[in-house]
Amino acid sequence: MPQSQLFTPLQVRKLTLDNRIVIAPMCQYSAVDGCMTDWHQMHLGQLAQSGAALLTIEATAVLPEGRISYGDVGLYDDATQAAMGRVIDSIRHWSAMPVAVQLNHAGRKASTQKPWDGGAQIAPGQPDGWATVAPSAVAFHDDYVAPAALDHAGLRRIRDGFAAAARRAADLGIDVIQIHAAHGYLLHQFLSPLSNLRTDEYGGALDNRARFPLEVFDAVRAAFPPDRAVSVRISATDWVPGGFTVEEAQAVSKMFEDHGADAIHVSSGGLHRDQDIPVGPGYQVPLARAIKNVVQIPVVAVGLITEPLHAEAIVANGDADLVALARTILYDPRWPWHAAAALGAQVHAASQYLRCQPSQYKQLFRSDR
């Protein structure tokens, strides 16, 4: 069997990834006052035994009002840092898998119920609710309270919040930061002409709409150790006429690359309720390929990638350099084991699990200990 491309190493800045499978950030809505709980220790701990190359902590708010919901994780004070540190220490006691964190501000999509409670916005003044901010005073839905348009002091506070969270992540020994500029959250709100109606230097032409996301990137890059990677997640299209386009995403990706980004993670949508997404297996892979065509840094594809041969083809064909798994790996936390078995490759596994190796797959596992 030819060597699997999905299971070849890749270097990102100073970090060598064992293979091309990364675990995407997945919100659990199970924090208390921004602090991780035992749920996160269990959830992330099992994924750290999956054999993937990188584990990404869910969207982590850089300010309390930047949380999507009151159950979101934060990294904005000593208590949230200590809680995340306990979880990371537990994971690293049993796994050598590198850990990333996705830093986020939800903007106008903040202050919501947990998804299983309906996900509606909680109005300011209601229990677990607060006032939201955005580039412009344009509500996400008709039934949302309009956000306050950010002034320059507000922009500075958020930019400083991202930098402070990056310093806290560095103190925790986190290997990679991913800046969330996708899925309709604050930085994506600046990029899209549907949510950014500003007439100052932060609105209008694409260079202006990209100004604040790039300022945030520069602040994070300056605050995080130079030997550790900083990546960006983008929505490559709003899937709405008049919204952010693939061509604009290509231009913005090149801007991030020029500012020192180490990778671009390509998703889509999330900004507008009228989005029309042609969902199907690998539906966002063509978007990743479009970004890969214009940048030299690694590109990550994500979205309904469920079969090992499909993931292998994405990497082997040059559509992307890595594949990210989210719902797929929630359903099957040992997906990389099964992919390695199917493709004749190896993954790391804890010594406690070595005896589960099927006899027909000799040398599937490499022990971490």
C-alpha positions in Angstrom: 0.0 0.0 0.0 1.4 3.5 -0.9 2.3 5.7 2.0 -0.7 7.6 3.3 -0.5 11.4 2.7 -3.0 11.9 5.6 -0.5 10.4 8.0 2.6 12.3 6.9 4.0 14.9 9.3 3.7 18.6 8.8 5.7 21.4 10.4 3.8 24.6 11.4 6.3 27.2 12.6 8.3 25.2 15.2 5.6 22.6 15.8 5.7 19.3 14.0 2.3 17.7 13.6 2.4 13.9 13.5 -0.3 13.7 10.8 -2.8 15.9 8.9 -5.8 15.4 11.2 -6.7 18.2 13.6 -9.6 18.3 16.0 -11.7 21.4 15.4 -12.9 23.7 18.2 -16.4 22.6 19.4 -18.4 24.6 21.9 -19.6 22.6 24.8 -21.7 25.4 26.6 -20.7 23.8 29.9 -18.5 26.4 31.6 -19.5 28.2 34.8 -18.7 32.0 34.8 -16.3 31.3 31.9 -14.5 28.5 33.9 -13.9 25.1 32.5 -15.5 22.2 34.5 -15.1 18.5 34.8 -17.0 18.1 31.6 -14.2 19.7 29.7 -11.7 17.5 31.4 -13.6 14.4 30.3 -14.4 15.7 26.8 -11.0 17.0 25.9 -9.2 14.1 27.7 -10.9 11.5 25.5 -10.2 13.4 22.3 -6.5 13.7 23.4 -6.4 9.9 23.0 -7.8 10.0 19.5 -4.5 9.8 17.6 -5.1 13.2 15.8 -2.2 15.6 15.5 -3.7 18.7 17.3 -6.5 19.2 19.8 -8.2 22.6 19.6 -10.1 24.0 22.7 -13.5 25.5 21.9 -14.3 29.1 21.1 -12.8 30.9 24.2 -14.0 34.4 24.9 -11.4 37.1 25.5 -13.9 39.2 27.5 -17.0 38.2 29.5 -19.4 40.0 27.1 -17.6 38.2 24.2 -19.1 34.8 25.2 -21.6 33.3 22.8 -23.6 32.1 25.8 -23.3 32.2 29.6 -22.0 28.6 29.3 -19.0 29.6 27.2 -15.4 29.2 28.2 -13.3 32.3 28.8 -9.7 33.2 29.2 -10.0 36.7 30.6 -9.1 36.6 34.3 -7.2 34.6 36.8 -10.1 32.3 37.6 -10.7 31.3 33.9 -7.0 30.8 33.4 -6.7 28.6 36.4 -9.6 26.5 35.4 -8.2 26.0 31.9 -4.9 25.2 33.4 -6.3 22.4 35.5 -7.8 20.8 32.4 -4.7 21.2 30.3 -2.5 19.7 33.1 -4.7 16.7 33.3 -4.6 16.1 29.6 -0.9 16.5 29.3 -0.3 14.0 32.2 -1.6 11.3 29.8 -1.2 12.7 26.3 1.6 14.3 24.3 -0.9 15.8 21.8 -0.3 19.5 21.1 -3.1 21.8 22.3 -4.5 24.9 20.5 -7.1 27.4 21.7 -9.5 29.3 19.6 -9.8 32.9 20.8 -13.1 34.6 20.1 -15.5 37.5 20.6 -19.1 36.8 19.6 -20.1 40.4 19.0 -23.7 40.7 18.1 -24.2 36.9 18.4 -23.4 37.0 22.1 -25.7 36.6 25.1 -27.7 33.5 24.0 -29.3 30.5 25.5 -27.5 27.2 25.3 -28.4 25.5 22.0 -30.4 22.7 23.7 -32.5 25.4 25.4 -33.3 27.0 22.0 -30.3 29.2 21.4 -32.3 32.5 21.4 -30.8 35.7 22.5 -31.2 36.6 26.1 -32.0 40.3 26.3 -29.9 42.7 28.5 -31.2 42.9 32.0 -32.6 39.3 31.9 -30.8 36.6 33.9 -27.7 35.4 32.1 -28.0 38.2 29.5 -26.0 41.3 28.7 -25.7 44.1 26.1 -23.9 43.2 22.9 -21.6 45.1 20.6 -20.7 45.0 16.9 -19.2 47.0 14.1 -22.6 48.6 13.4 -25.9 48.7 15.2 -27.4 45.9 13.0 -29.1 43.0 14.8 -28.3 39.4 13.8 -32.0 38.4 13.7 -35.2 40.4 13.8 -35.9 39.1 17.3 -32.4 40.1 18.6 -31.8 43.4 20.4 -29.6 45.6 18.2 -26.0 45.7 19.3 -24.2 49.0 20.1 -21.8 50.1 17.4 -18.2 50.0 18.8 -16.4 53.2 19.2 -12.6 53.5 19.1 -12.3 52.9 22.9 -14.4 49.8 22.5 -12.2 48.5 19.7 -9.1 49.1 21.8 -10.6 47.2 24.7 -11.4 44.2 22.6 -8.0 44.3 20.9 -6.3 44.4 24.3 -8.5 41.6 25.4 -7.3 39.3 22.6 -3.7 40.2 23.5 -4.2 39.5 27.2 -5.8 36.2 26.4 -2.9 35.3 24.2 -0.5 36.0 27.0 -2.6 33.8 29.3 -2.5 31.1 26.7 1.3 31.4 26.5 1.5 31.1 30.3 -0.5 27.9 30.1 1.9 26.4 27.6 -0.7 26.3 24.8 1.0 25.4 21.5 -1.1 27.2 19.0 -3.6 30.1 19.0 -6.5 30.1 16.4 -8.1 33.5 16.0 -11.8 33.1 15.2 -12.8 35.3 12.3 -15.6 33.0 11.0 -19.2 31.9 11.7 -20.7 35.4 12.1 -18.8 36.4 15.2 -17.2 39.8 15.8 -14.2 39.6 13.5 -16.3 38.1 10.7 -18.9 40.9 11.3 -16.2 43.4 10.5 -15.3 41.5 7.3 -18.8 41.2 5.9 -20.5 44.2 4.2 -23.8 42.8 5.5 -22.9 43.5 9.1 -20.3 46.3 8.7 -22.0 49.5 7.7 -19.3 51.8 9.2 -18.2 54.9 7.3 -14.9 55.4 9.2 -11.6 53.7 8.6 -13.0 50.3 9.7 -15.8 50.2 7.1 -16.4 50.4 3.4 -13.7 48.9 1.1 -12.3 45.5 2.0 -9.0 46.9 3.2 -11.0 48.9 5.7 -13.2 46.1 6.7 -10.2 43.9 7.3 -8.4 46.6 9.3 -9.7 45.6 12.8 -9.3 41.8 12.3 -5.7 42.5 11.2 -5.1 44.7 14.2 -6.3 41.9 16.5 -4.1 39.4 14.7 -1.1 41.7 15.1 -1.8 42.2 18.8 -2.1 38.4 19.4 1.0 37.7 17.3 3.0 40.2 19.4 1.7 38.8 22.7 2.3 35.1 21.9 5.8 33.6 21.9 7.5 33.9 18.5 8.3 30.2 18.2 4.6 29.3 18.6 2.0 29.4 15.8 -1.0 31.7 15.3 -3.6 30.6 12.8 -6.9 32.2 11.7 -10.3 30.6 11.0 -12.4 32.4 8.3 -15.7 31.9 6.7 -14.8 32.0 3.0 -18.3 33.0 2.0 -21.5 34.2 3.7 -23.6 32.2 1.2 -25.8 35.3 0.8 -26.0 37.7 -2.2 -24.1 40.9 -1.3 -22.1 39.2 1.5 -18.5 38.3 2.0 -17.2 36.4 -1.1 -14.7 33.8 -1.9 -12.6 36.4 -3.8 -12.6 38.6 -0.7 -11.7 35.6 1.4 -8.7 35.0 -0.8 -7.6 38.6 -0.5 -8.0 38.6 3.3 -6.2 35.3 3.6 -3.2 36.8 1.8 -3.4 39.8 4.2 -3.2 37.5 7.2 -0.3 35.6 5.6 1.5 38.9 5.0 1.0 39.7 8.7 2.5 36.4 9.8 -0.3 33.9 10.0 0.9 30.3 10.1 -2.2 28.6 8.8 -5.7 29.4 7.5 -8.7 27.3 8.6 -11.4 27.6 6.0 -15.1 27.3 7.0 -18.1 29.3 5.8 -21.4 30.9 6.7 -22.8 31.9 10.1 -23.3 35.6 9.5 -26.9 35.9 8.1 -30.1 34.0 8.6 -30.8 33.9 4.8 -27.6 31.9 4.1 -28.2 29.1 1.5 -25.6 26.5 2.1 -25.3 23.4 -0.3 -24.5 21.0 2.5 -23.0 17.7 1.6 -19.9 15.6 2.2 -16.9 17.9 2.0 -19.0 20.9 0.9 -16.4 23.4 2.0 -13.4 21.7 0.5 -13.6 23.8 -2.7 -13.4 26.9 -0.5 -10.2 25.5 1.1 -8.8 24.8 -2.4 -9.6 28.4 -3.4 -7.6 29.8 -0.4 -4.8 27.3 -1.0 -4.4 28.6 -4.5 -3.4 32.0 -3.3 -1.3 31.4 -0.1 1.8 29.6 0.8 1.0 28.7 4.4 -0.9 25.5 5.3 -4.7 25.5 4.7 -7.2 23.4 6.8 -10.4 22.0 5.3 -13.4 21.2 7.4 -17.1 20.3 7.1 -18.7 16.9 6.7 -15.4 15.0 6.2 -16.4 11.6 7.5 -14.6 8.9 5.5 -10.9 8.1 5.7 -10.5 7.8 1.9 -12.1 11.2 1.4 -9.8 12.8 3.9 -6.8 11.1 2.2 -7.9 12.4 -1.2 -8.3 16.0 0.1 -4.6 16.0 1.2 -3.2 13.9 -1.6 -5.0 16.0 -4.3 -3.7 19.2 -2.8 -7.1 20.6 -1.9 -5.8 21.3 1.6 -2.9 20.5 3.8 -4.9 19.3 6.8 -8.4 18.2 7.6 -10.3 19.2 10.7 -12.9 17.0 12.3 -15.7 18.2 14.5 -19.0 16.3 14.6 -17.3 13.3 13.0 -15.0 12.9 16.0 -17.7 13.5 18.5 -19.5 10.6 17.0 -16.4 8.5 16.8 -13.6 9.7 19.1 -11.3 7.0 17.7 -11.8 8.0 14.0 -8.0 8.6 13.5 -7.3 5.0 14.7 -9.8 3.6 12.2 -8.4 5.9 9.4 -4.9 4.7 10.1 -6.0 1.1 10.0 -7.7 1.6 6.7 -4.8 3.5 5.2 -1.9 1.3 6.5 -0.6 4.0 8.8 0.2 4.5 12.5 -1.1 6.7 15.3 0.0 7.3 18.9 -1.9 5.5 21.6 -1.6 5.3 25.3 0.0 2.1 26.6 -3.2 1.3 28.5 -4.9 0.9 25.1 -2.3 -1.1 23.2 -4.0 -4.5 23.8 -7.1 -3.4 21.8 -5.2 -3.4 18.5 -6.9 -5.8 16.1 -4.6 -8.7 15.1 -5.0 -7.9 11.4 -3.5 -4.4 11.9 0.0 -5.1 13.1 1.9 -2.1 14.4 -1.1 0.2 14.1 -0.2 1.9 17.4 2.9 3.8 18.6 2.9 4.1 22.4 3.1 7.5 24.0 4.8 6.0 27.0 
